[in-house]
Amino acid sequence: KTGTEVWSKQIAPPLQQISQQLTAHSSTVYVSTVDFETKQPQDGTGKGTIHALDERTGNDLWTFDTIKDGNLWGNPLINSGGGAWYPPAIDTATGTTYWGTNNAAPWPGIKGYPNGSSRPAPNLYTESEIALDRSGNLLWYNQPKPFDLFDADFQISPILTTATIGGSSRKIVIGAGKGGYVIAFDRATGSQIWKTPVGVHQNDGLTAIPVGQTVTVLPGIFGGVETPMASANGVVYVPVANLQTNFTDTGYTLPNPSTGTGELDAIDVNTGRILWASKLDSEDFGSVVVAGDLVFTSTFNGKVLAFNRTSGKQVWSWQAPGGINGFLAAAGDRLLVPVGLGATPMLVSLKLGAAGTIASATATVTPTLSSSCTPSTTSLCISTSNQGNGLSFNADQLSAAAGAHVTLTYTNDSAIPHDWHLFDGADASAASIASTGIKAGPNDVESVSFAVPSTPGRYFFRCDVHPTLMTGFLVVR
């Protein structure tokens, strides 16, 4: 009623984080931690834990360690993983919760431990569907992929429904994830009923990459089923992202999300058969919403689309003033659209019969120059523009002389918060050298001065807010 804080609890140790929406049911709040999987070395705490909290006090009613036996497969100073990115499905009659879990790490491997050799299979209970009773005891698990090199979380919130299997009604749970498979399990036993691949698959079944080779894998690290599905009248609707990633036995190249495609698939819950698939010209990170006889979704390049639920025919579209990687929501005659990837992030409400406009959707956006930084032997310059989606640096490589004292100026003309962070090595596991503050633009200028490493080489930098999208290297010569 007043917004006054009732309780606050820290449940995550240093190498765990919380990245999901909370779920409340029957006086219990459900939440899971996940690991910081790119951090090296680990300290043994980098494992996801599911918590059931007392709604009144925030105290743990029970916890469940998603790493079997808690020992991180024998190498706790290197390995991490588990936990859940999305909320559970809850059987309100029994109190059973169903969870899809995160991948194991490191992936695909690190120096000295290529091809995930630090964590021999099976990496239980990662990339699994698990069922916990109302007291947090494990009822069953099913691990579709016991060993994975390619970040193929089985993370999507499960769907509880009823199917007709062999002529009999059967309660099932449907899960999916970045590996690009939708799988139905028996709700009571966890046995697999059907398994359906969605999207493009290439080399994703490999269990090792030859030394010195680079392999293209689909789905990649931003591919497969990234966002929640929806179900209605015996059909599950699945948003799919087709985006490749190139892997070696110890590393990978970050893909460019603007180069991928997507699709929306409709699957029969009784058989797992794909009823129809609509191809999209950009990745589907927008989840799925069913309303009446329509199913809505959106794409990374900002298209909001409506399809006939039965035929899969597209019947309507709207171009948002920016890209979309958040979830749509429908209420009454309104569709709410989060437009987060543009010069001006916004929440848009679309209404049946409305005739409003968004000025920024048609306005001509011109770059602003907030600083007059000029590159030199002592000055480095990097920026983010107010054009495009605002999720990139204007350069992925800078250069400086070994041992020089320099000042880097970072100009952020987007409305999205960013920083620039340089590390003393080839990735973010190395020690920090220098960073700017995290600030949103437009017209924000941040500077930091530091000594360039004395050893020639390539030194990793990134935006800490968008660590997989905004990266590059300082080349020290």
C-alpha positions as CSV (number, residue, x, y, z in Angstrom):
1,K,0.0,0.0,0.0
2,T,2.8,2.4,0.9
3,G,5.9,1.1,-0.9
4,T,7.7,0.7,2.4
5,E,10.3,-2.1,2.3
6,V,9.1,-5.1,4.3
7,W,12.3,-7.2,4.1
8,S,15.5,-7.5,2.2
9,K,17.7,-10.6,2.0
10,Q,21.1,-11.3,0.4
11,I,21.0,-14.9,-0.9
12,A,23.8,-14.9,-3.5
13,P,27.5,-15.2,-2.6
14,P,30.0,-13.3,-4.7
15,L,30.1,-15.6,-7.7
16,Q,26.3,-16.0,-7.9
17,Q,23.7,-13.5,-9.3
18,I,20.0,-13.3,-9.7
19,S,18.7,-12.8,-13.3
20,Q,15.1,-13.8,-13.2
21,Q,11.7,-12.6,-12.3
22,L,10.4,-13.7,-8.9
23,T,7.3,-15.9,-8.6
24,A,5.0,-16.0,-5.6
25,H,2.5,-18.7,-4.7
26,S,0.9,-19.9,-1.5
27,S,2.9,-17.5,0.8
28,T,6.1,-18.6,-0.9
29,V,8.5,-16.6,-3.1
30,Y,10.5,-18.6,-5.6
31,V,13.8,-17.4,-7.0
32,S,17.1,-19.0,-8.3
33,T,20.6,-17.8,-8.4
34,V,22.9,-18.4,-11.4
35,D,26.7,-18.4,-11.7
36,F,29.1,-15.8,-13.2
37,E,30.2,-18.3,-15.8
38,T,32.9,-16.3,-17.5
39,K,34.8,-15.6,-14.3
40,Q,38.2,-17.4,-13.8
41,P,39.3,-18.6,-11.4
42,Q,36.1,-19.7,-9.6
43,D,36.0,-20.2,-5.9
44,G,33.6,-23.1,-5.5
45,T,30.4,-20.9,-5.0
46,G,29.7,-20.5,-8.7
47,K,26.6,-22.7,-8.8
48,G,22.9,-22.0,-9.1
49,T,20.7,-22.5,-6.0
50,I,16.9,-22.5,-6.0
51,H,15.4,-20.7,-3.0
52,A,11.8,-20.9,-1.6
53,L,11.4,-17.8,0.7
54,D,8.8,-17.1,3.3
55,E,6.7,-14.3,1.8
56,R,6.4,-12.6,5.2
57,T,10.0,-12.6,6.3
58,G,12.3,-13.5,3.3
59,N,13.8,-16.4,5.3
60,D,14.6,-19.6,3.4
61,L,11.9,-22.3,3.7
62,W,14.1,-24.6,1.7
63,T,16.9,-24.5,-0.9
64,F,17.9,-26.8,-3.7
65,D,21.5,-27.0,-5.1
66,T,21.2,-27.5,-8.9
67,I,24.7,-29.0,-8.9
68,K,24.4,-32.6,-7.9
69,D,26.5,-33.3,-4.7
70,G,27.6,-29.7,-4.8
71,N,31.2,-30.4,-5.9
72,L,31.1,-28.9,-9.4
73,W,32.1,-32.2,-11.0
74,G,35.4,-32.4,-9.2
75,N,36.9,-29.1,-10.2
76,P,35.3,-26.2,-8.1
77,L,38.1,-23.7,-8.8
78,I,37.4,-23.8,-12.5
79,N,33.8,-25.1,-13.1
80,S,30.5,-23.4,-12.5
81,G,26.9,-23.6,-13.7
82,G,23.3,-24.4,-13.0
83,G,20.5,-22.4,-11.6
84,A,17.5,-21.0,-13.5
85,W,17.2,-18.0,-15.7
86,Y,13.4,-18.0,-15.8
87,P,10.6,-18.7,-13.2
88,P,9.3,-22.1,-12.6
89,A,5.9,-23.6,-13.5
90,I,3.9,-24.5,-10.5
91,D,1.3,-27.2,-10.1
92,T,-1.0,-25.4,-7.8
93,A,-2.8,-28.7,-6.8
94,T,0.3,-30.5,-5.6
95,G,2.8,-27.6,-4.9
96,T,5.3,-29.2,-7.2
97,T,7.6,-26.7,-9.0
98,Y,9.1,-27.4,-12.4
99,W,12.3,-25.7,-13.5
100,G,14.5,-25.5,-16.6
101,T,18.2,-25.1,-15.7
102,N,21.3,-23.3,-16.9
103,N,24.4,-24.7,-18.7
104,A,27.7,-25.9,-17.2
105,A,30.8,-23.8,-17.6
106,P,33.5,-23.1,-18.7
107,W,32.4,-23.5,-22.3
108,P,33.7,-24.5,-24.8
109,G,36.8,-24.8,-22.6
110,I,39.7,-22.7,-21.4
111,K,43.4,-22.9,-21.7
112,G,44.6,-26.1,-20.2
113,Y,41.1,-27.6,-20.2
114,P,39.9,-27.6,-23.9
115,N,36.5,-29.0,-24.9
116,G,35.1,-28.8,-21.4
117,S,37.6,-31.3,-20.1
118,S,37.5,-29.8,-16.6
119,R,34.0,-31.1,-16.1
120,P,33.4,-34.7,-17.3
121,A,29.9,-35.7,-18.1
122,P,27.2,-35.8,-16.9
123,N,27.1,-32.3,-15.6
124,L,24.0,-32.8,-13.4
125,Y,21.7,-31.0,-12.9
126,T,22.5,-28.5,-15.6
127,E,20.5,-28.2,-18.9
128,S,17.8,-30.3,-17.3
129,E,14.1,-30.2,-16.5
130,I,13.7,-30.8,-12.8
131,A,10.6,-31.3,-10.6
132,L,10.7,-30.4,-6.9
133,D,8.0,-31.2,-4.3
134,R,6.5,-28.6,-2.1
135,S,9.4,-29.2,0.4
136,G,12.1,-28.8,-2.2
137,N,12.9,-32.5,-2.5
138,L,13.9,-33.7,-6.0
139,L,11.1,-35.8,-7.5
140,W,12.7,-36.4,-10.9
141,Y,15.1,-34.9,-13.4
142,N,15.6,-35.4,-17.1
143,Q,18.8,-34.1,-18.7
144,P,18.4,-33.9,-22.5
145,K,22.1,-33.0,-23.0
146,P,24.5,-34.5,-20.4
147,F,27.6,-32.7,-21.8
148,D,27.5,-29.4,-23.7
149,L,30.2,-27.2,-25.3
150,F,28.0,-24.5,-26.7
151,D,26.1,-22.7,-23.9
152,A,22.8,-24.5,-24.7
153,D,20.8,-23.7,-21.6
154,F,17.5,-25.6,-21.1
155,Q,16.2,-22.4,-19.5
156,I,12.7,-21.6,-20.7
157,S,9.9,-21.5,-18.1
158,P,8.1,-24.9,-18.5
159,I,4.5,-25.2,-19.7
160,L,2.1,-27.5,-17.8
161,T,-0.7,-28.9,-20.0
162,T,-2.6,-32.1,-20.8
163,A,-2.0,-34.1,-23.9
164,T,-3.6,-37.2,-25.5
165,I,-0.9,-39.8,-25.7
166,G,-1.8,-43.3,-27.1
167,G,-5.5,-42.5,-26.7
168,S,-5.2,-41.6,-23.1
169,S,-5.1,-38.2,-21.4
170,R,-1.8,-37.5,-19.8
171,K,-0.4,-34.5,-17.7
172,I,2.8,-33.3,-19.3
173,V,5.4,-30.5,-18.9
174,I,7.0,-28.9,-21.9
175,G,10.4,-27.4,-21.8
176,A,12.8,-25.7,-24.3
177,G,16.1,-23.8,-24.4
178,K,18.9,-22.4,-26.4
179,G,19.8,-25.8,-27.8
180,G,16.9,-25.5,-30.1
181,Y,14.7,-28.4,-28.9
182,V,11.2,-28.4,-27.5
183,I,10.6,-31.5,-25.3
184,A,7.6,-32.9,-23.6
185,F,8.0,-34.9,-20.4
186,D,5.5,-36.9,-18.3
187,R,4.7,-34.7,-15.4
188,A,4.7,-37.5,-12.8
189,T,7.9,-39.4,-13.9
190,G,9.9,-37.1,-16.1
191,S,10.1,-39.6,-18.9
192,Q,10.5,-38.0,-22.3
193,I,7.3,-38.2,-24.5
194,W,8.5,-36.3,-27.6
195,K,11.4,-34.1,-28.7
196,T,11.1,-31.6,-31.6
197,P,14.0,-29.7,-33.1
198,V,13.2,-26.1,-34.0
199,G,15.2,-23.6,-36.1
200,V,18.5,-24.4,-37.9
201,H,20.9,-26.9,-36.5
202,Q,24.6,-27.3,-37.5
203,N,27.4,-29.1,-35.6
204,D,25.5,-28.7,-32.3
205,G,26.0,-32.3,-31.5
206,L,29.8,-32.2,-31.4
207,T,31.4,-33.2,-28.1
208,A,34.9,-32.0,-29.1
209,I,36.4,-29.5,-31.5
210,P,39.8,-30.5,-33.1
211,V,42.8,-28.4,-31.9
212,G,43.4,-25.5,-34.2
213,Q,40.1,-25.7,-36.0
214,T,37.1,-23.3,-35.9
215,V,33.6,-24.7,-36.2
216,T,30.4,-22.9,-37.0
217,V,27.6,-24.0,-34.7
218,L,23.8,-23.4,-34.9
219,P,22.1,-22.6,-32.7
220,G,24.8,-20.3,-31.4
221,I,25.1,-18.6,-28.0
222,F,22.2,-16.2,-28.8
223,G,20.1,-18.7,-30.7
224,G,17.5,-21.5,-30.2
225,V,14.6,-20.7,-27.9
226,E,15.7,-17.6,-26.0
227,T,12.4,-16.3,-24.6
228,P,9.2,-17.8,-23.3
229,M,6.7,-20.0,-25.2
230,A,2.9,-19.9,-25.0
231,S,0.3,-22.6,-25.2
232,A,-3.4,-22.7,-26.1
233,N,-5.9,-25.4,-27.1
234,G,-3.4,-28.1,-27.6
235,V,-0.8,-26.1,-29.4
236,V,2.5,-24.7,-28.1
237,Y,3.9,-21.6,-29.9
238,V,7.7,-21.3,-29.9
239,P,9.8,-18.1,-30.7
240,V,13.1,-19.1,-32.4
241,A,16.4,-17.3,-33.1
242,N,18.8,-18.6,-35.8
243,L,22.2,-17.1,-35.2
244,Q,25.5,-18.9,-35.5
245,T,28.6,-18.8,-33.3
246,N,32.1,-19.8,-34.4
247,F,33.9,-21.9,-31.7
248,T,37.4,-23.2,-31.1
249,D,38.2,-25.8,-28.4
250,T,38.9,-23.0,-25.9
251,G,37.0,-19.9,-27.2
252,Y,34.4,-18.4,-29.5
253,T,33.7,-15.3,-31.5
254,L,30.8,-13.1,-30.4
255,P,28.1,-13.2,-33.1
256,N,26.4,-10.0,-34.4
257,P,22.7,-10.2,-33.5
258,S,21.8,-8.1,-36.5
259,T,22.9,-10.9,-38.9
260,G,20.5,-13.6,-37.7
261,T,17.0,-14.7,-38.7
262,G,14.1,-16.2,-36.7
263,E,10.9,-18.1,-36.9
264,L,7.7,-18.8,-35.0
265,D,6.7,-22.4,-34.8
266,A,3.4,-24.1,-33.8
267,I,3.7,-27.6,-32.3
268,D,1.0,-30.1,-31.5
269,V,1.2,-31.0,-27.8
270,N,0.0,-34.5,-28.4
271,T,2.6,-35.5,-31.0
272,G,5.3,-32.9,-31.1
273,R,4.6,-32.4,-34.8
274,I,5.2,-28.9,-36.2
275,L,1.9,-27.7,-37.5
276,W,3.3,-24.6,-39.1
277,A,6.4,-22.4,-39.1
278,S,6.6,-18.8,-40.1
279,K,10.0,-17.6,-41.2
280,L,11.2,-14.2,-39.9
281,D,13.9,-11.9,-41.2
282,S,15.3,-11.2,-37.7
283,E,15.7,-13.2,-34.5
284,D,12.7,-13.7,-32.3
285,F,13.7,-12.5,-28.8
286,G,10.2,-11.2,-28.1
287,S,8.4,-14.2,-26.6
288,V,4.9,-15.2,-27.6
289,V,1.5,-13.9,-26.6
290,V,-1.8,-15.6,-27.5
291,A,-4.9,-13.5,-27.6
292,G,-8.2,-14.8,-29.1
293,D,-7.5,-16.4,-32.5
294,L,-4.2,-14.6,-32.9
295,V,-0.6,-15.2,-31.7
296,F,1.7,-12.2,-31.4
297,T,5.5,-12.0,-31.4
298,S,8.3,-9.5,-32.3
299,T,11.7,-9.4,-33.8
300,F,15.1,-8.0,-33.0
301,N,14.8,-5.5,-35.8
302,G,11.6,-4.1,-34.3
303,K,8.7,-5.7,-36.1
304,V,5.6,-6.6,-34.1
305,L,3.7,-9.4,-35.9
306,A,0.3,-11.1,-35.6
307,F,-0.5,-14.6,-37.0
308,N,-3.6,-16.6,-37.4
309,R,-3.3,-19.3,-34.7
310,T,-4.7,-22.0,-36.9
311,S,-3.0,-21.4,-40.2
312,G,0.1,-19.5,-39.3
313,K,-0.7,-16.8,-41.8
314,Q,0.6,-13.4,-40.9
315,V,-2.4,-11.0,-40.6
316,W,-0.8,-7.8,-39.3
317,S,2.5,-6.1,-38.6
318,W,3.8,-2.9,-37.0
319,Q,7.3,-1.4,-37.2
320,A,8.5,-0.2,-33.8
321,P,10.9,2.8,-33.6
322,G,13.7,0.6,-32.4
323,G,14.7,-3.1,-31.9
324,I,12.9,-5.4,-29.5
325,N,14.4,-8.0,-27.2
326,G,11.8,-7.9,-24.4
327,F,8.5,-9.7,-23.9
328,L,5.2,-8.5,-25.3
329,A,2.1,-8.5,-23.1
330,A,-1.6,-8.3,-23.9
331,A,-4.5,-7.0,-21.7
332,G,-8.0,-6.4,-23.0
333,D,-7.7,-4.6,-26.3
334,R,-4.1,-3.5,-25.8
335,L,-0.7,-4.9,-26.7
336,L,2.2,-3.6,-24.7
337,V,5.5,-3.5,-26.6
338,P,8.9,-2.9,-24.9
339,V,11.1,-1.1,-27.5
340,G,14.5,-1.2,-25.8
341,L,17.0,-1.0,-28.7
342,G,16.8,2.5,-30.1
343,A,17.8,6.1,-29.6
344,T,14.9,6.5,-27.1
345,P,13.9,3.3,-25.3
346,M,10.1,3.3,-24.7
347,L,7.1,1.2,-23.7
348,V,4.4,1.4,-26.4
349,S,0.8,0.6,-26.0
350,L,-1.0,-0.5,-29.1
351,K,-4.8,-0.5,-29.1
352,L,-7.4,-1.8,-31.4
353,G,-8.7,1.0,-33.6
354,A,-6.3,3.6,-32.2
355,A,-4.7,6.1,-34.6
356,G,-1.9,7.7,-32.6
357,T,1.6,8.2,-33.7
358,I,5.1,8.2,-32.2
359,A,7.1,11.2,-33.2
360,S,10.5,9.4,-32.8
361,A,9.3,6.6,-35.2
362,T,9.4,8.9,-38.2
363,A,11.9,11.6,-37.0
364,T,15.2,11.9,-38.7
365,V,17.9,11.1,-36.1
366,T,21.2,12.8,-36.6
367,P,24.4,12.0,-34.7
368,T,25.4,14.3,-32.0
369,L,29.0,15.1,-31.2
370,S,29.3,15.4,-27.5
371,S,33.1,15.6,-27.4
372,S,35.9,16.7,-29.7
373,C,38.2,13.9,-28.8
374,T,41.1,13.6,-31.3
375,P,43.2,10.4,-31.2
376,S,46.9,10.8,-30.6
377,T,49.8,9.0,-28.9
378,T,48.3,10.0,-25.5
379,S,44.6,10.1,-26.4
380,L,42.2,7.3,-27.2
381,C,38.7,7.9,-28.4
382,I,35.7,5.6,-28.5
383,S,32.0,6.2,-28.7
384,T,28.4,4.9,-29.0
385,S,26.1,6.6,-31.5
386,N,22.5,7.6,-31.1
387,Q,21.8,5.9,-34.4
388,G,21.0,2.2,-34.7
389,N,20.3,0.2,-31.6
390,G,22.8,1.9,-29.3
391,L,24.5,-1.4,-28.5
392,S,27.9,-1.1,-30.1
393,F,31.1,0.8,-29.8
394,N,32.2,2.6,-33.0
395,A,35.4,0.6,-32.9
396,D,36.3,-2.9,-31.8
397,Q,40.1,-2.1,-31.8
398,L,42.2,0.6,-30.4
399,S,46.0,0.9,-30.3
400,A,48.6,2.4,-28.1
401,A,52.4,2.1,-27.4
402,A,53.6,-0.2,-24.7
403,G,54.1,1.7,-21.4
404,A,52.5,4.9,-22.6
405,H,50.4,7.0,-20.3
406,V,47.1,7.7,-22.1
407,T,43.6,9.2,-21.5
408,L,40.6,7.4,-23.0
409,T,37.5,9.4,-23.7
410,Y,34.2,7.5,-24.1
411,T,31.3,9.4,-25.6
412,N,27.9,7.8,-25.1
413,D,25.2,9.5,-27.3
414,S,22.7,6.7,-26.8
415,A,20.0,6.7,-24.1
416,I,21.3,3.3,-22.9
417,P,23.7,3.1,-20.0
418,H,27.2,1.9,-20.9
419,D,30.8,2.0,-19.7
420,W,34.3,1.1,-21.1
421,H,36.3,-1.4,-19.1
422,L,39.9,-2.6,-20.0
423,F,41.4,-5.8,-18.7
424,D,45.0,-6.9,-18.3
425,G,44.6,-9.9,-20.6
426,A,42.7,-11.6,-23.4
427,D,39.3,-11.7,-21.6
428,A,37.4,-10.4,-18.6
429,S,38.9,-13.0,-16.2
430,A,42.1,-10.9,-16.1
431,A,42.7,-8.1,-13.6
432,S,41.1,-4.7,-14.3
433,I,43.3,-1.9,-15.7
434,A,40.8,1.0,-16.1
435,S,37.2,1.7,-16.5
436,T,34.8,4.6,-16.9
437,G,31.6,5.1,-15.0
438,I,28.4,3.5,-16.1
439,K,26.3,6.4,-17.5
440,A,23.5,6.8,-20.0
441,G,23.5,9.5,-22.7
442,P,22.9,11.3,-24.8
443,N,25.7,13.7,-24.5
444,D,27.6,11.8,-21.8
445,V,31.4,12.0,-21.9
446,E,33.6,10.0,-19.5
447,S,37.4,9.9,-19.4
448,V,39.9,7.7,-17.7
449,S,43.7,7.9,-17.6
450,F,45.9,4.8,-17.2
451,A,49.3,3.3,-18.0
452,V,49.3,1.1,-21.0
453,P,50.7,-2.4,-20.3
454,S,54.4,-2.7,-21.0
455,T,54.0,-6.1,-22.8
456,P,52.9,-5.9,-26.4
457,G,49.7,-7.9,-27.1
458,R,45.9,-7.7,-27.3
459,Y,44.0,-6.6,-24.2
460,F,40.3,-7.1,-23.9
461,F,37.8,-4.3,-23.3
462,R,34.0,-4.4,-23.0
463,C,30.9,-2.6,-21.7
464,D,30.1,-4.2,-18.3
465,V,26.4,-3.6,-18.9
466,H,26.4,-5.5,-22.2
467,P,29.4,-7.7,-21.9
468,T,28.6,-10.1,-24.8
469,L,27.5,-7.4,-27.3
470,M,30.0,-4.6,-26.8
471,T,33.6,-5.8,-26.8
472,G,37.0,-5.2,-28.4
473,F,40.7,-5.2,-28.0
474,L,43.4,-2.6,-27.2
475,V,46.4,-3.6,-29.3
476,V,49.6,-2.7,-27.5
477,R,52.6,-2.4,-29.9
